[in-house]
Amino acid sequence: MSQARLDNTTADAIRDRYRALFSSAFSPQFRYEQMPGAEERTAYAVEFAAYRLGQIDDKLGRLIGIMERGTDKSSSV
């Protein structure tokens, strides 16, 4: 059971680290002496883009909900 809790805690820590990393502007901290391969850089950029698109989707969903509620109120008046 403690192993499952450790795995959950580890997963939560990783998730929190990614959220903090992706919530800031995209600026990978690569050093030219240790530059990762093109596949790794591409994967990182794709993950960042997917996170940002998810954020946009959430905000648009809330905006559409507000607009629909406004339309429902105006049609009932």
C-alpha positions as protocol buffer text, in pm:
chain_id: "A"
residue {
  index: 1
  type: MET
  ca { x: 0 y: 0 z: 0 }
}
residue {
  index: 2
  type: SER
  ca { x: 283 y: 241 z: 77 }
}
residue {
  index: 3
  type: GLN
  ca { x: 424 y: 169 z: -270 }
}
residue {
  index: 4
  type: ALA
  ca { x: 95 y: 277 z: -429 }
}
residue {
  index: 5
  type: ARG
  ca { x: 95 y: 594 z: -218 }
}
residue {
  index: 6
  type: LEU
  ca { x: 455 y: 663 z: -318 }
}
residue {
  index: 7
  type: ASP
  ca { x: 360 y: 618 z: -683 }
}
residue {
  index: 8
  type: ASN
  ca { x: 63 y: 852 z: -641 }
}
residue {
  index: 9
  type: THR
  ca { x: 278 y: 1109 z: -463 }
}
residue {
  index: 10
  type: THR
  ca { x: 544 y: 1083 z: -729 }
}
residue {
  index: 11
  type: ALA
  ca { x: 285 y: 1119 z: -1006 }
}
residue {
  index: 12
  type: ASP
  ca { x: 135 y: 1424 z: -833 }
}
residue {
  index: 13
  type: ALA
  ca { x: 477 y: 1583 z: -796 }
}
residue {
  index: 14
  type: ILE
  ca { x: 556 y: 1525 z: -1162 }
}
residue {
  index: 15
  type: ARG
  ca { x: 215 y: 1660 z: -1267 }
}
residue {
  index: 16
  type: ASP
  ca { x: 264 y: 1972 z: -1053 }
}
residue {
  index: 17
  type: ARG
  ca { x: 611 y: 2027 z: -1197 }
}
residue {
  index: 18
  type: TYR
  ca { x: 478 y: 2006 z: -1553 }
}
residue {
  index: 19
  type: ARG
  ca { x: 190 y: 2243 z: -1473 }
}
residue {
  index: 20
  type: ALA
  ca { x: 432 y: 2498 z: -1329 }
}
residue {
  index: 21
  type: LEU
  ca { x: 668 y: 2457 z: -1623 }
}
residue {
  index: 22
  type: PHE
  ca { x: 401 y: 2484 z: -1892 }
}
residue {
  index: 23
  type: SER
  ca { x: 218 y: 2774 z: -1727 }
}
residue {
  index: 24
  type: SER
  ca { x: 519 y: 2994 z: -1790 }
}
residue {
  index: 25
  type: ALA
  ca { x: 626 y: 3116 z: -2131 }
}
residue {
  index: 26
  type: PHE
  ca { x: 789 y: 2861 z: -2360 }
}
residue {
  index: 27
  type: SER
  ca { x: 1161 y: 2903 z: -2315 }
}
residue {
  index: 28
  type: PRO
  ca { x: 1347 y: 2575 z: -2286 }
}
residue {
  index: 29
  type: GLN
  ca { x: 1658 y: 2600 z: -2074 }
}
residue {
  index: 30
  type: PHE
  ca { x: 1886 y: 2400 z: -2301 }
}
residue {
  index: 31
  type: ARG
  ca { x: 2260 y: 2446 z: -2284 }
}
residue {
  index: 32
  type: TYR
  ca { x: 2443 y: 2403 z: -2610 }
}
residue {
  index: 33
  type: GLU
  ca { x: 2695 y: 2166 z: -2447 }
}
residue {
  index: 34
  type: GLN
  ca { x: 2410 y: 1934 z: -2351 }
}
residue {
  index: 35
  type: MET
  ca { x: 2161 y: 1998 z: -2630 }
}
residue {
  index: 36
  type: PRO
  ca { x: 1903 y: 1719 z: -2646 }
}
residue {
  index: 37
  type: GLY
  ca { x: 1825 y: 1554 z: -2975 }
}
residue {
  index: 38
  type: ALA
  ca { x: 1572 y: 1690 z: -3221 }
}
residue {
  index: 39
  type: GLU
  ca { x: 1315 y: 1425 z: -3121 }
}
residue {
  index: 40
  type: GLU
  ca { x: 1332 y: 1525 z: -2755 }
}
residue {
  index: 41
  type: ARG
  ca { x: 1307 y: 1897 z: -2835 }
}
residue {
  index: 42
  type: THR
  ca { x: 1011 y: 1829 z: -3066 }
}
residue {
  index: 43
  type: ALA
  ca { x: 837 y: 1620 z: -2800 }
}
residue {
  index: 44
  type: TYR
  ca { x: 881 y: 1898 z: -2545 }
}
residue {
  index: 45
  type: ALA
  ca { x: 742 y: 2161 z: -2784 }
}
residue {
  index: 46
  type: VAL
  ca { x: 444 y: 1939 z: -2872 }
}
residue {
  index: 47
  type: GLU
  ca { x: 366 y: 1881 z: -2503 }
}
residue {
  index: 48
  type: PHE
  ca { x: 380 y: 2255 z: -2442 }
}
residue {
  index: 49
  type: ALA
  ca { x: 151 y: 2327 z: -2739 }
}
residue {
  index: 50
  type: ALA
  ca { x: -96 y: 2061 z: -2624 }
}
residue {
  index: 51
  type: TYR
  ca { x: -104 y: 2208 z: -2274 }
}
residue {
  index: 52
  type: ARG
  ca { x: -166 y: 2559 z: -2409 }
}
residue {
  index: 53
  type: LEU
  ca { x: -439 y: 2436 z: -2645 }
}
residue {
  index: 54
  type: GLY
  ca { x: -605 y: 2266 z: -2351 }
}
residue {
  index: 55
  type: GLN
  ca { x: -597 y: 2594 z: -2159 }
}
residue {
  index: 56
  type: ILE
  ca { x: -751 y: 2776 z: -2457 }
}
residue {
  index: 57
  type: ASP
  ca { x: -1018 y: 2506 z: -2487 }
}
residue {
  index: 58
  type: ASP
  ca { x: -1110 y: 2541 z: -2119 }
}
residue {
  index: 59
  type: LYS
  ca { x: -1141 y: 2918 z: -2145 }
}
residue {
  index: 60
  type: LEU
  ca { x: -1344 y: 2903 z: -2464 }
}
residue {
  index: 61
  type: GLY
  ca { x: -1574 y: 2646 z: -2303 }
}
residue {
  index: 62
  type: ARG
  ca { x: -1638 y: 2880 z: -2011 }
}
residue {
  index: 63
  type: LEU
  ca { x: -1694 y: 3173 z: -2248 }
}
residue {
  index: 64
  type: ILE
  ca { x: -1944 y: 2974 z: -2454 }
}
residue {
  index: 65
  type: GLY
  ca { x: -2125 y: 2874 z: -2134 }
}
residue {
  index: 66
  type: ILE
  ca { x: -2152 y: 3238 z: -2029 }
}
residue {
  index: 67
  type: MET
  ca { x: -2276 y: 3340 z: -2373 }
}
residue {
  index: 68
  type: GLU
  ca { x: -2537 y: 3061 z: -2375 }
}
residue {
  index: 69
  type: ARG
  ca { x: -2664 y: 3162 z: -2032 }
}
residue {
  index: 70
  type: GLY
  ca { x: -2689 y: 3522 z: -2155 }
}
residue {
  index: 71
  type: THR
  ca { x: -2885 y: 3411 z: -2463 }
}
residue {
  index: 72
  type: ASP
  ca { x: -3122 y: 3203 z: -2248 }
}
residue {
  index: 73
  type: LYS
  ca { x: -3189 y: 3496 z: -2015 }
}
residue {
  index: 74
  type: SER
  ca { x: -3250 y: 3743 z: -2299 }
}
residue {
  index: 75
  type: SER
  ca { x: -3490 y: 3508 z: -2480 }
}
residue {
  index: 76
  type: SER
  ca { x: -3696 y: 3448 z: -2165 }
}
residue {
  index: 77
  type: VAL
  ca { x: -3743 y: 3824 z: -2102 }
}
